[in-house]
Amino acid sequence: MATYSAQAITADGLVATSRNAASGDKITPDNNLFIRATNASGAEVDLTIPAYGNTRYGAANAAKVITIAAAATKVIPLGYPEYINPADGLIALSWESTASVTFTVERL
């Protein structure tokens, strides 16, 4: 398990550090936070982000499942407070498969 913090995109731009997806990846919350996930495999990969708390109607918030197509890159916003685990204050990423999947953690 690794915990990553966002790299800031400045007026001069950013050469973001690419990370290999792994079981137990966590992200430190930040303003305007997003990941850029690249799936270089030959099959789609799902990313599940748990959601905590309840809706205003009292139902538990549902986890967000995002599909990243084969050989594609998807930018995924993580700035939702529901994604922050109250137990550790972090955002968890659960990859269906980690083979050939990389991501960057960025913020504006």
DSSP file with accessible surface (Angstrom, degrees, kcal/mol):
  #  RESIDUE AA STRUCTURE BP1 BP2  ACC     N-H-->O    O-->H-N    N-H-->O    O-->H-N    TCO  KAPPA ALPHA  PHI   PSI    X-CA   Y-CA   Z-CA
    1    1 A M              0   0  158      0, 0.0     2,-0.3     0, 0.0    24,-0.2   0.000 360.0 360.0 360.0 135.4    0.0    0.0    0.0
    2    2 A A        -     0   0   32     22,-0.1    24,-2.4    20,-0.1     2,-0.5  -0.969 360.0-146.3-131.1 148.4    1.2    3.5   -0.9
    3    3 A T  E     -a   26   0A  65     -2,-0.3     2,-0.4    22,-0.2    24,-0.2  -0.964  19.3-165.5-114.6 131.0   -0.2    6.9   -0.2
    4    4 A Y  E     -a   27   0A  41     22,-2.5    24,-2.7    -2,-0.5     2,-0.3  -0.899   9.2-150.0-119.3 146.0    0.3    9.6   -2.8
    5    5 A S        -     0   0   74     -2,-0.4   100,-0.2    22,-0.2     2,-0.1  -0.804  33.8 -95.8-107.9 155.5   -0.1   13.4   -2.6
    6    6 A A        -     0   0   17     22,-0.4     2,-0.4    -2,-0.3   100,-0.3  -0.343  26.0-136.3 -71.4 146.2   -1.1   15.6   -5.6
    7    7 A Q  E     -d  106   0B  47     98,-2.3   100,-1.8    10,-0.1     2,-0.3  -0.867  28.2-120.8 -97.1 135.9    1.5   17.3   -7.7
    8    8 A A  E     -d  107   0B  33     -2,-0.4     2,-0.7    98,-0.2   100,-0.2  -0.604   9.7-137.9 -83.5 134.6    0.5   20.9   -8.5
    9    9 A I        -     0   0   50     98,-2.8     5,-0.2    -2,-0.3     2,-0.1  -0.829  32.8-170.8 -86.6 116.5    0.0   22.1  -12.1
   10   10 A T  B >   -H   13   0C  79      3,-0.9     3,-2.0    -2,-0.7     4,-0.0  -0.435  42.2 -89.9-100.7-179.6    1.6   25.5  -12.1
   11   11 A A  T 3  S+     0   0  110      1,-0.3     3,-0.1    -2,-0.1    -1,-0.0   0.765 129.6  54.3 -62.1 -23.1    1.7   28.3  -14.7
   12   12 A D  T 3  S-     0   0  159      1,-0.3    -1,-0.3     0, 0.0     2,-0.1   0.427 115.5-119.9 -89.6  -1.2    4.8   26.6  -16.1
   13   13 A G  B <   -H   10   0C  37     -3,-2.0    -3,-0.9     1,-0.0     2,-0.3  -0.385  24.4 -95.7  93.1-172.6    3.1   23.3  -16.4
   14   14 A L        -     0   0   58     -5,-0.2     2,-0.8    -2,-0.1    -5,-0.1  -0.981   7.2-153.5-151.1 132.5    3.8   19.9  -14.8
   15   15 A V        -     0   0  139     -2,-0.3     2,-0.1     2,-0.0    -2,-0.0  -0.914  39.7-147.4 -99.9  97.8    5.7   16.8  -15.7
   16   16 A A        -     0   0   30     -2,-0.8     2,-0.5     1,-0.1    90,-0.1  -0.403   9.5-117.1 -75.1 144.6    3.7   14.5  -13.5
   17   17 A T        -     0   0   62     88,-0.2    88,-0.4    -2,-0.1     2,-0.4  -0.688  28.2-138.9 -79.7 124.1    5.2   11.4  -11.9
   18   18 A S        -     0   0   70     -2,-0.5     2,-0.4    86,-0.1    86,-0.2  -0.683  17.1-159.7 -87.0 135.8    3.5    8.3  -13.1
   19   19 A R  E     -E  103   0B  74     84,-3.1    84,-2.3    -2,-0.4     2,-0.4  -0.891  19.1-120.4-114.1 144.7    2.7    5.6  -10.5
   20   20 A N  E     -E  102   0B 124     -2,-0.4    82,-0.3    82,-0.2    79,-0.1  -0.722  37.9-112.3 -80.7 130.3    2.1    1.9  -11.1
   21   21 A A        +     0   0    8     80,-2.7     2,-0.3    -2,-0.4    80,-0.2  -0.364  46.1 173.4 -61.9 140.0   -1.4    0.9   -9.9
   22   22 A A    >   -     0   0   39    -20,-0.1     3,-1.5    71,-0.1    73,-0.2  -0.980  39.8 -84.9-146.7 158.0   -1.2   -1.4   -6.8
   23   23 A S  T 3  S+     0   0  110     -2,-0.3    71,-0.1     1,-0.2   -21,-0.1  -0.415 113.4  21.9 -62.4 131.2   -3.6   -2.9   -4.3
   24   24 A G  T 3  S+     0   0   30     69,-0.4    -1,-0.2     1,-0.2   -22,-0.1   0.608  79.3 167.3  88.0  12.0   -4.2   -0.5   -1.5
   25   25 A D    <   -     0   0    1     -3,-1.5    68,-2.6    68,-0.4     2,-0.3  -0.347  12.2-172.2 -58.9 138.3   -3.3    2.7   -3.3
   26   26 A K  E     -aB   3  92A  39    -24,-2.4   -22,-2.5    66,-0.2     2,-0.4  -0.973  12.2-149.4-135.0 152.1   -4.5    5.8   -1.3
   27   27 A I  E     -aB   4  91A   0     64,-2.8    64,-2.7    -2,-0.3   -22,-0.2  -0.960  17.9-126.5-123.5 136.4   -4.6    9.5   -2.1
   28   28 A T        -     0   0   49    -24,-2.7   -22,-0.4    -2,-0.4    62,-0.1  -0.681  40.3-112.5 -76.8 125.1   -4.2   12.4    0.3
   29   29 A P        +     0   0   40      0, 0.0     2,-0.3     0, 0.0    50,-0.1  -0.231  47.3 162.7 -59.0 150.5   -7.3   14.7   -0.3
   30   30 A D    >   -     0   0   60     48,-0.1     3,-0.9   -25,-0.1     2,-0.1  -0.969  43.5 -81.5-159.7 162.9   -6.6   18.1   -1.8
   31   31 A N  T 3  S+     0   0  129     -2,-0.3    77,-0.1     1,-0.2    48,-0.0  -0.477 112.3   6.3 -70.7 143.3   -8.4   20.9   -3.6
   32   32 A N  T 3  S+     0   0  106      1,-0.2    76,-1.0    75,-0.2     2,-0.3   0.855  93.6 173.5  52.7  41.8   -9.1   20.4   -7.3
   33   33 A L  E <   +F  107   0B   5     -3,-0.9    45,-2.7    74,-0.2    46,-0.6  -0.574   7.1 154.0 -85.4 139.3   -7.7   16.9   -7.1
   34   34 A F  E     -FG 106  77B  27     72,-2.5    72,-2.8    43,-0.3     2,-0.3  -0.980  30.5-136.7-154.1 161.0   -7.8   14.4   -9.9
   35   35 A I  E     -FG 105  76B   0     41,-2.4    41,-3.2    -2,-0.3     2,-0.6  -0.904   8.5-146.3-115.8 154.1   -6.0   11.3  -11.2
   36   36 A R  E     -FG 104  75B  94     68,-1.6    68,-1.3    -2,-0.3     2,-0.4  -0.948  24.5-166.1-117.4 101.3   -5.0   10.6  -14.8
   37   37 A A  E     -FG 103  74B   0     37,-2.7    37,-2.8    -2,-0.6     2,-0.5  -0.805   5.9-164.5 -99.0 131.8   -5.3    6.8  -15.2
   38   38 A T  E     -FG 102  73B  46     64,-3.2    64,-2.3    -2,-0.4     2,-0.7  -0.968   4.9-163.2-118.4 125.6   -3.8    5.0  -18.2
   39   39 A N  E     +FG 101  72B   1     33,-3.0    33,-0.9    -2,-0.5    32,-0.8  -0.902  12.8 173.2-108.2 102.6   -4.8    1.4  -19.0
   40   40 A A        +     0   0   72     60,-3.1    61,-0.1    -2,-0.7    -1,-0.1   0.368  48.3 103.2 -90.8   5.6   -2.2    0.0  -21.4
   41   41 A S  S    S-     0   0   25     59,-0.3    30,-1.1    58,-0.2    31,-0.1  -0.282  83.1-112.8 -82.5 175.4   -3.7   -3.5  -21.2
   42   42 A G  S    S+     0   0   82     28,-0.2     2,-0.3    29,-0.1    28,-0.2   0.366  95.3  54.1 -90.1   4.5   -5.9   -5.2  -23.8
   43   43 A A  S    S-     0   0   60     26,-0.1    28,-0.2    25,-0.0    -2,-0.2  -0.960  92.3 -94.2-136.4 154.9   -9.0   -5.2  -21.7
   44   44 A E        -     0   0  115     -2,-0.3     2,-0.4    26,-0.1    25,-0.2  -0.281  36.3-151.5 -66.0 154.4  -11.0   -2.6  -19.8
   45   45 A V  E     -I   68   0D   3     23,-2.4    23,-3.2    -4,-0.1     2,-0.4  -0.995   4.2-140.1-130.6 134.8  -10.2   -2.1  -16.1
   46   46 A D  E     -I   67   0D  41     -2,-0.4    50,-2.9    21,-0.2     2,-0.5  -0.786   8.3-159.8 -94.8 139.7  -12.6   -0.9  -13.4
   47   47 A L  E     -IJ  66  95D   0     19,-3.0    19,-3.0    -2,-0.4     2,-0.5  -0.980   9.0-160.1-114.0 125.9  -11.5    1.5  -10.7
   48   48 A T  E     -IJ  65  94D  45     46,-3.0    46,-2.2    -2,-0.5    17,-0.2  -0.932   6.3-170.0-110.3 130.5  -13.7    1.5   -7.6
   49   49 A I  E     -I   64   0D   0     15,-2.9    15,-2.8    -2,-0.5    44,-0.1  -0.974  22.5-132.0-118.1 114.5  -13.7    4.5   -5.2
   50   50 A P        -     0   0   37      0, 0.0     2,-0.4     0, 0.0    42,-0.2  -0.320  16.5-149.8 -63.1 148.7  -15.5    3.9   -1.9
   51   51 A A        -     0   0   20     10,-0.3     2,-0.3     2,-0.1    32,-0.2  -0.971  10.2-154.4-121.6 138.7  -18.0    6.6   -0.8
   52   52 A Y        +     0   0   67     30,-3.3    32,-0.1    -2,-0.4     2,-0.1  -0.718  48.6  24.5-112.6 160.2  -18.7    7.2    2.9
   53   53 A G  S    S-     0   0   50     -2,-0.3     8,-2.5     8,-0.1     2,-0.3  -0.321  83.7 -69.8  85.8-168.1  -21.6    8.7    4.7
   54   54 A N  B     -K   60   0E 106      6,-0.3     6,-0.3    -2,-0.1    -2,-0.1  -0.870  36.4-108.6-126.6 157.1  -25.2    8.9    3.7
   55   55 A T    >   -     0   0   50      4,-3.4     3,-2.2    -2,-0.3    -1,-0.1  -0.230  48.1 -96.1 -69.5 171.1  -27.3   10.7    1.2
   56   56 A R  T 3  S+     0   0  219      1,-0.3    -1,-0.1     2,-0.1    -2,-0.0   0.662 128.1  58.9 -67.8  -9.8  -29.6   13.4    2.4
   57   57 A Y  T 3  S-     0   0  187      2,-0.2    -1,-0.3     3,-0.0     3,-0.1   0.359 121.8-106.6 -96.7   2.1  -32.4   10.8    2.4
   58   58 A G  S <  S+     0   0   51     -3,-2.2     2,-0.2     1,-0.3    -2,-0.1   0.384  76.5 130.9  93.1  -4.5  -30.4    8.5    4.8
   59   59 A A        -     0   0   57      1,-0.1    -4,-3.4    -5,-0.1    -1,-0.3  -0.563  66.9 -99.0 -80.9 147.3  -29.3    5.9    2.3
   60   60 A A  B     -K   54   0E  77     -6,-0.3    -6,-0.3    -2,-0.2     2,-0.1  -0.375  41.5-106.3 -63.9 138.0  -25.6    4.9    2.3
   61   61 A N        -     0   0   38     -8,-2.5   -10,-0.3     1,-0.1     2,-0.2  -0.471  37.7-124.5 -63.1 137.8  -23.5    6.6   -0.4
   62   62 A A        -     0   0   83     -2,-0.1   -10,-0.1     1,-0.1    -1,-0.1  -0.594  23.4-104.8 -86.5 146.0  -22.7    4.1   -3.2
   63   63 A A        -     0   0   53     -2,-0.2     2,-0.5   -12,-0.1    -1,-0.1  -0.337  35.3-120.2 -62.4 148.4  -19.1    3.4   -4.2
   64   64 A K  E     -I   49   0D 104    -15,-2.8   -15,-2.9     2,-0.0     2,-0.5  -0.843  24.8-163.5 -95.5 124.9  -18.2    5.0   -7.6
   65   65 A V  E     -I   48   0D  77     -2,-0.5     2,-0.5   -17,-0.2   -17,-0.2  -0.955   6.6-172.8-111.6 124.1  -17.1    2.5  -10.3
   66   66 A I  E     -I   47   0D  19    -19,-3.0   -19,-3.0    -2,-0.5     2,-0.5  -0.970  13.0-145.8-120.5 127.1  -15.2    4.0  -13.2
   67   67 A T  E     -I   46   0D  51     -2,-0.5     2,-0.6   -21,-0.2   -21,-0.2  -0.809   6.5-160.9 -95.1 129.4  -14.4    1.9  -16.3
   68   68 A I  E     -I   45   0D   0    -23,-3.2   -23,-2.4    -2,-0.5     3,-0.1  -0.950  22.9-130.6-109.8 115.4  -11.1    2.7  -18.1
   69   69 A A    >   -     0   0   52     -2,-0.6     3,-1.3   -25,-0.2   -30,-0.3  -0.149  34.5 -80.9 -63.6 159.7  -11.2    1.3  -21.6
   70   70 A A  T 3  S+     0   0   40      1,-0.3   -28,-0.2   -28,-0.2   -30,-0.1  -0.340 114.9   5.4 -60.1 138.4   -8.4   -0.8  -23.0
   71   71 A A  T 3  S+     0   0   86    -30,-1.1     2,-0.3   -32,-0.8    -1,-0.3   0.829 109.9 119.2  55.8  37.8   -5.5    1.3  -24.3
   72   72 A A  E <   -G   39   0B  32     -3,-1.3   -33,-3.0   -33,-0.9     2,-0.4  -0.884  56.0-141.0-130.6 161.5   -7.1    4.5  -23.0
   73   73 A T  E     -G   38   0B  76     -2,-0.3     2,-0.4   -35,-0.2   -35,-0.2  -0.980  18.9-170.8-121.0 136.3   -6.4    7.3  -20.5
   74   74 A K  E     -G   37   0B  88    -37,-2.8   -37,-2.7    -2,-0.4     2,-0.5  -0.993  17.5-141.6-130.6 134.5   -9.1    8.8  -18.3
   75   75 A V  E     -G   36   0B  74     -2,-0.4   -39,-0.2   -39,-0.2    -2,-0.0  -0.845  23.9-169.3 -93.6 127.5   -9.0   11.8  -16.1
   76   76 A I  E     -G   35   0B   4    -41,-3.2   -41,-2.4    -2,-0.5     2,-0.2  -0.965  15.6-136.5-126.8 117.5  -11.0   11.2  -12.9
   77   77 A P  E     +G   34   0B  66      0, 0.0   -43,-0.3     0, 0.0     3,-0.1  -0.477  19.3 179.6 -72.3 141.3  -11.9   13.9  -10.4
   78   78 A L        +     0   0    2    -45,-2.7   -44,-0.2    -2,-0.2   -48,-0.1   0.158  46.9 111.4-123.4  16.8  -11.4   13.0   -6.7
   79   79 A G        +     0   0   49    -46,-0.6   -47,-0.1   -50,-0.1    -1,-0.1   0.142  43.4 116.0 -84.0  23.0  -12.5   16.2   -5.0
   80   80 A Y    >   -     0   0  111      1,-0.1     3,-1.9    -3,-0.1     4,-0.3  -0.798  61.2-144.6 -94.8 128.3  -15.7   14.8   -3.5
   81   81 A P  G >  S+     0   0   92      0, 0.0     3,-1.5     0, 0.0    -1,-0.1   0.799  97.1  69.1 -62.0 -24.5  -15.8   14.8    0.3
   82   82 A E  G 3  S+     0   0   82      1,-0.3   -30,-3.3   -31,-0.1   -21,-0.0   0.721  90.9  62.4 -65.1 -21.4  -17.7   11.5    0.2
   83   83 A Y  G <  S+     0   0   20     -3,-1.9     2,-0.6   -32,-0.2     9,-0.5   0.632  81.4  97.8 -78.0 -13.8  -14.6    9.8   -1.0
   84   84 A I  B <  S-C   91   0A  58     -3,-1.5     7,-0.2    -4,-0.3   -32,-0.1  -0.665  74.2-134.7 -84.4 121.1  -12.6   10.6    2.1
   85   85 A N    >>  -     0   0   30      5,-2.9     4,-3.0    -2,-0.6     3,-0.6  -0.590   7.3-149.7 -73.0 119.5  -12.5    7.7    4.6
   86   86 A P  T 34 S+     0   0  108      0, 0.0    -1,-0.2     0, 0.0    -2,-0.0   0.762  92.1  62.9 -64.9 -20.1  -13.3    9.2    8.0
   87   87 A A  T 34 S+     0   0   92      1,-0.1    -2,-0.0     3,-0.1    -3,-0.0   0.871 126.8   6.3 -72.9 -36.3  -11.1    6.5    9.7
   88   88 A D  T <4 S-     0   0   64     -3,-0.6    -1,-0.1     2,-0.2     3,-0.1   0.462  92.5-122.0-126.4  -6.0   -7.8    7.6    8.0
   89   89 A G  S  < S+     0   0   33     -4,-3.0     2,-0.2     1,-0.2    -5,-0.1   0.673  73.6 114.2  74.0  18.2   -8.6   10.8    6.2
   90   90 A L        -     0   0   31     -5,-0.4    -5,-2.9   -62,-0.1     2,-0.5  -0.736  67.7-118.6-120.0 166.4   -7.6    9.3    2.8
   91   91 A I  E     -BC  27  84A   2    -64,-2.7   -64,-2.8    -2,-0.2     2,-0.3  -0.922  30.5-146.5-104.9 124.1   -9.1    8.4   -0.5
   92   92 A A  E     -B   26   0A  21     -2,-0.5     2,-0.5    -9,-0.5   -66,-0.2  -0.703   6.4-157.6 -94.2 141.8   -8.8    4.7   -1.4
   93   93 A L        -     0   0    5    -68,-2.6     2,-0.6    -2,-0.3   -69,-0.4  -0.978   4.5-168.2-116.5 128.9   -8.4    3.4   -5.0
   94   94 A S  E     -J   48   0D  67    -46,-2.2   -46,-3.0    -2,-0.5     2,-0.4  -0.941   9.1-159.8-121.0 107.9   -9.4   -0.2   -5.7
   95   95 A W  E     -J   47   0D  21     -2,-0.6   -48,-0.2   -48,-0.2     3,-0.2  -0.705  18.1-146.8 -90.0 136.9   -8.3   -1.5   -9.1
   96   96 A E  S    S+     0   0  122    -50,-2.9     2,-0.3    -2,-0.4    -1,-0.1   0.887  92.8   2.2 -63.5 -40.3   -9.9   -4.5  -10.8
   97   97 A S        -     0   0   51    -51,-0.3    -1,-0.3     1,-0.1   -76,-0.1  -0.987  58.1-164.7-145.3 143.3   -6.5   -5.3  -12.2
   98   98 A T    >   +     0   0   61     -2,-0.3     3,-1.7    -3,-0.2   -77,-0.3   0.552  53.0 116.6-106.6  -9.6   -3.2   -3.5  -11.8
   99   99 A A  T 3  S-     0   0   60      1,-0.3   -58,-0.2   -79,-0.1     3,-0.1  -0.404  94.0  -4.9 -64.1 126.1   -1.3   -5.0  -14.7
  100  100 A S  T 3  S+     0   0   72      1,-0.2   -60,-3.1    -2,-0.2     2,-0.5   0.708 103.3 126.6  64.9  22.8   -0.3   -2.3  -17.2
  101  101 A V  E <   + F   0  39B   2     -3,-1.7   -80,-2.7   -62,-0.2     2,-0.3  -0.955  30.0 169.5-113.5 128.3   -2.2    0.4  -15.3
  102  102 A T  E     -EF  20  38B  37    -64,-2.3   -64,-3.2    -2,-0.5     2,-0.3  -0.885   7.0-174.3-128.7 162.5   -0.5    3.6  -14.3
  103  103 A F  E     -EF  19  37B   1    -84,-2.3   -84,-3.1    -2,-0.3     2,-0.3  -0.993  16.0-145.1-154.1 157.0   -1.8    6.9  -12.9
  104  104 A T  E     - F   0  36B  15    -68,-1.3   -68,-1.6    -2,-0.3     2,-0.5  -0.876  15.6-139.8-116.5 156.0   -0.7   10.4  -11.9
  105  105 A V  E     + F   0  35B   2    -88,-0.4   -98,-2.3    -2,-0.3     2,-0.3  -0.977  35.9 164.5-118.6 117.0   -2.1   12.4   -9.0
  106  106 A E  E     -dF   7  34B   9    -72,-2.8   -72,-2.5    -2,-0.5     2,-0.3  -0.859  22.1-169.8-133.0 162.2   -2.6   16.1   -9.9
  107  107 A R  E      dF   8  33B  82   -100,-1.8   -98,-2.8    -2,-0.3   -74,-0.2  -0.987 360.0 360.0-148.1 152.7   -4.3   19.3   -8.8
  108  108 A L              0   0  122    -76,-1.0   -98,-0.1    -2,-0.3   -77,-0.0  -0.545 360.0 360.0 -83.2 360.0   -4.8   22.7  -10.3
